[in-house]
Amino acid sequence: MASLALFTLRSSSSSLRSFPRRAHVLANTTSSHIFHQRRRGFAVKNSQENPDGKNTPSTDTSSQPSNSSPSSDATDAPLPSTPRVRQAFASLDFEPQEKLDGTSDSPSLITDGSTPSTGDARRMRTGAKSAKNSMSSIERRKRRLAWAGTIGFVGFLVGSWVYNGWDDDPKAEPGIRAWIVRSNKNTLKMLDLFEKPISEKLLPDHTPEQSPYTLVISIDDLLISSVWDRQNGWRTAKRPGAEYFLGYLSQFYEIVIFTTQNWYTALPIMEQVDPFSYYATYQLYREATRTYKTHIVKDLSYLNRDLSKVVAIDTVADRYELQPDNAIIVPKWKPGKPGTGDNADGDAGLIGLIPFLESLVIYQVPDVRNVVKEYHNKDIPKEYAKIEALNKERSIKNWQERQKMGWSLGRVTGTANQPPRTLLEEQRAAAQRGYKLMQAELARQKPELDRLRKAEQEAQMKARSPLLARHP
């Protein structure tokens, strides 16, 4: 029976070794002490069962026959002491399979009262530091620098706000409330440097010699356009008819070029479009714009002009979000469009605006915003051409009625069979003659203008670079 019990225990030991194992690292002296106490407890129990210090050898039923039956052995013979089996159980280190309710189907280790159970030993802290919470010296240094930078930046903002409340004027209102008001006011002025234009008046005061109407024109995708191809890379193309558009309308308007580009990129382009600044009176660049709702806008209120006499032409509607009634939004121009003649490069849309724009000045419209607003989201050249045709037809009809009544000045002058021209046609013909005279005068003065332009460029280069002035 003892052999059978020993065989059963050995089978249990083999089955226990098949459970999943987990390596335990005892990192401190406490865990090591518990381990030695457990081993020492088994040694004390073995000495009590065997006072002579000798282990009882195990018997094998397969080699020694027995006359007693298994049932009599189980009731009469006591189980022998098995310290080796107990030591085998003590040396096992496995993780029992726990159920959801916290119980375990696996047998627990045989321990004395001073040894914790397997679940407690697994959850017991060893004193080792977690790897995810550990930081290298470089990471700690970066964190300290980040905190120092944040504290310094916040301190700078607070110090600037406090300093902005300082007023050297002895007559300034004392008190904390007045200090806070001055700080807020001066801080907002500092922020305005990034949101508002460079000056409160972008243009000088209007003179009587200038036209009362102002035309603000963008150059991006309106007068010029940049294209790219594999063979030539980026190239800037000038729109056909751009010079005629500026030159002809300069007789009716004070022309202002307003672009979102910086001056050092837009100035070379304008030297190709209007080399002598003969047509455009003023040029405004990126620093004249302002930021509104996270995007760039062209605020006409800083133009120092009467907005009832200002017309703006652009390809982006958001640029004039603050004054939409003054803006005419046209499609972007891209060179190389299919077609024949001048329309192949899409210049018809630009030249087609001339009759509408010149009519605003010829008829002396008191507020151009009321007229421009009526043409929003419409094809202005086509719509205005229809209106002009109706006016011409009405004028001819009135002339024919006067002819039937027998009263006509044409009978005296010999032009009775020709209808008279309208006011618009008369002014348009005069403008065409004026444009031709302007071009003739410009061609006559071109050599002198080229010489002055070259001398001015050389003077600017010498002023900017002392090294070039020493070594011409």
Stockholm file with secondary structure:
# STOCKHOLM 1.0

chainA/1-472         MASLALFTLRSSSSSLRSFPRRAHVLANTTSSHIFHQRRRGFAVKNSQENPDGKNTPSTDTSSQPSNSSPSSDATDAPLPSTPRVRQAFASLDFEPQEKLDGTSDSPSLITDGSTPSTGDARRMRTGAKSAKNSMSSIERRKRRLAWAGTIGFVGFLVGSWVYNGWDDDPKAEPGIRAWIVRSNKNTLKMLDLFEKPISEKLLPDHTPEQSPYTLVISIDDLLISSVWDRQNGWRTAKRPGAEYFLGYLSQFYEIVIFTTQNWYTALPIMEQVDPFSYYATYQLYREATRTYKTHIVKDLSYLNRDLSKVVAIDTVADRYELQPDNAIIVPKWKPGKPGTGDNADGDAGLIGLIPFLESLVIYQVPDVRNVVKEYHNKDIPKEYAKIEALNKERSIKNWQERQKMGWSLGRVTGTANQPPRTLLEEQRAAAQRGYKLMQAELARQKPELDRLRKAEQEAQMKARSPLLARHP
#=GR chainA/1-472 SS CHHHHHHHHHHHHHHHTTSCCCCCCCCSHHHHHHHHHHHHHHHHHHHHHCTTSCCCCCCCTTTSCCSSCHHHHHHHSCCCCCHHHHHHHHHCCCCCCBCTTSCBSSCCCCCCTTSCCHHHHHHSCCCCCCTTTCCCHHHHHHHHHHHHHHHHHHHHHHHHHHHHTCCCCTTSCCSHHHHHHHHHHHHHHHHHHHHSCSCSCSSCCCCTTSCSCEEEECCBTTTEEEEEETTTEEEEEECTTHHHHHHHHTTTSEEEEECSSCHHHHHHHHHHHSTTCSSEEEEECGGGCEEETTEEECCGGGSCSCGGGEEEEESCGGGGSSCGGGEEECCCCCSCCSSSGGGGGTCHHHHTTHHHHHHHHHTTCSCHHHHHHHTTTSCHHHHHHHHHHHHHHHHHHHHHHHHHTTCCTHHHHTCTTSCCCCHHHHHHHHHHHHHHHHHHHHHHHHHHHHHHHHHHHHHHHHHHCHHHHHCC
#=GC SS_cons         CHHHHHHHHHHHHHHHTTSCCCCCCCCSHHHHHHHHHHHHHHHHHHHHHCTTSCCCCCCCTTTSCCSSCHHHHHHHSCCCCCHHHHHHHHHCCCCCCBCTTSCBSSCCCCCCTTSCCHHHHHHSCCCCCCTTTCCCHHHHHHHHHHHHHHHHHHHHHHHHHHHHTCCCCTTSCCSHHHHHHHHHHHHHHHHHHHHSCSCSCSSCCCCTTSCSCEEEECCBTTTEEEEEETTTEEEEEECTTHHHHHHHHTTTSEEEEECSSCHHHHHHHHHHHSTTCSSEEEEECGGGCEEETTEEECCGGGSCSCGGGEEEEESCGGGGSSCGGGEEECCCCCSCCSSSGGGGGTCHHHHTTHHHHHHHHHTTCSCHHHHHHHTTTSCHHHHHHHHHHHHHHHHHHHHHHHHHTTCCTHHHHTCTTSCCCCHHHHHHHHHHHHHHHHHHHHHHHHHHHHHHHHHHHHHHHHHHCHHHHHCC
//
